[in-house]
Amino acid sequence: MIGLQYLLIGITKIVQHFSAKKLNKLIKEALKIISNHPNSGKPTDKENVQVKVLRDYLIIYQSTEIGIVVLSIWDCTQNPDEINQIIK
């Protein structure tokens, strides 16, 4: 039984590692799109701040004269009321 617990822990770590790598790749691809098409995100109430939807995440970014500034990568499972603090 103890061996099974260690096996499950190992499998969980492997899945998390591959999930993190996959998420990292998705974020990099989304950031390339944003850098090439800064107005591709959904506009917010704040000027020059937009949101790009990426599965269960939101990339909140601001267009500036210099380029794109990522304000946050938001996990949509978090408290939605807290997102307003980022966009302010």
Buried (B, 14 or more C-beta within 10 A) or exposed (E): EEEEEEEEEEEEEEEEEEEEEEBEEEBEEBBEBBEEEBEEBEEBEEEBBBBBEBEEBBBBBBBEEEEBEEBBBBEEEEEEEEBEEEBE
